Amino acid sequence: MSDENFQAHEIRDKIVIQYKYTLGGHSKFFIELKDNKKILGTKCKKCGKVWIPPRVNCSDCYEETEWTELKQSGEILISTIVWYTTSAFIASVPYAIAFIKMDDADTGMLQGVFSENLVPSKIKKGKRVRAVFNKEREGKMTDFFFVPEEEYENWIKKPEYEGGA
């Protein structure tokens, strides 16, 4: 059979899986996010490097880390605009994702960035952003997102969102 005549055979199906995740040593990050609107990183007890996302052990010197609360602001290191996504985010298209270096951290975290008028100049490298939290949180990474600093006050006035701790 030649490639030009090939047709893929597809069977539509729906798979429902009940699954329970454990977040182990990272549980505190998600509990504090859900219950207290805090973003936690970890700080190496030896070299002092602050990691976000948190690490149980320092990825540089392999020493144990301790929890530390971070400021809820930072700057974009790199970003892109998302036009195609899963059903969970389709109502938000277009939106951005970016590596964000939190003010108190030494590393960057990939997270959503939303804007009332999303244009590339609002999500470029060096742009200042602040965290906004969903009022209804589940202890997931999608419980918060970032917005350009100048839009923060507008976002936290919306009934479904609020500012951080």
Buried (B, 14 or more C-beta within 10 A) or exposed (E): EEEEEEEEEEEEEEEEEEEEEEEEEBEBBBBBBBEEBBBBBBBBEEEEBBBBBBBEBBEEEEEEBEEBEBEBBBBBBEBEBBEEBEEEEEEEEEBBBBBBBBEBBBBBBEBBBBBEEBEEEBBEEEBBBBBBBBEEBEBEBEBBBBBBBEBBEEBBEEEEBBBBE
